[in-house]
Amino acid sequence: MKQGVTIRAQTVEEAIRLALEHLGLPREEVEVQILEEPGSAGFEEALVRVCPKASAEGGEDAAQVGQHILSELLRHMGISAQVTIGDYAPDPDRPQPILEVTTSNERDSSLLIGRRGETLQHLQFLLNMLANRRLQRWPYLLVDVEHYRQRRDASLQDLARRMAERVSHTQQPITLEPMPPYERRIVHLALRDNPLVVTQSTGEGDNRKVVIYPSGWDLPPTCSS
């Protein structure tokens, strides 16, 4: 299997294009991980990891590798928890393995989730980095703690649909609160098939947010979502 590449460029789209040229593969045959997004956390350029999709045959199972690594991480952190493997599809076209963490007490759950899920996001990124070293491919493993992520995703999807209904009624755009990249993506996915509205991200760094516009609105230029 070809090894993945990490590419830095001015925009996410340009980094992906350069990576595809380097690998000699079409977009549908790779997995893309956005490591740094322009305007996020002070980054001026995009940093993208692009890996060929794993073959369905042979090789270690990514979810099982991730389960073992995450269990060891939690043990070294002194947290008593059970890690189970499930399936989750925030994007219906791309179901992903999800590692469900069940802790023995609320204090540990809160510690792993962090403020607005920030610690959970860092834990997930660390897990994927460690699994990537072993598998030699980016596994795209999701991590959840006491179903926090799935509750948050459902809440965002509901918010997106309610705001879209308001936008289609008033024909005026609505700007949502600042969100990290993963949560903005949930909003974009929730409304991508709604013919009455379009979504776009705007702002920089921690203030990057989703704007919901009526269909046909003259959108401002943007470089990434």
C-alpha angles and dihedrals in degrees: 000000000000115000120243124251134219114218132186120204142146094269137021091244093053092048091052092048092052091047092051090051091050093049095039091226134126120246094255092060097058140067117225125208118187104214098174127016123204110258093015118118090346097303113149096192138036122256114197132181113208121187133176112254112261118254115251089232128067131358130080120308107255095212093052091047089049092048091055094045094047092048089053092047092053092046091053089049089057093244119139106216144141120232118203131177122240141156124252132175117191082162106046090206092057116039114190136197112257126199111217115207118202114188130198095235142023094243092063092046091053091047093053095045098045128182109339090343095299095133090047090054092051091047091051092049092049091049092052091048091053093044090049091059091055099039097036089226136076106262100197094220119176120212125206131181119208089337091295094139095049092048090048092047091050090049092051092048090051091048091049093052093047092049091046090055090052092048093050089050098046097031088222125117122249125209117213126212119279112281138181117254096265093054093046088054090054089055093047091050093047091057104030093101095043106108093197098064143031128205133216135173120234139175133047138274116338090353094064109127143168121257119200113210132186112255111271094029115144099249123210116242117270137178103207143006 
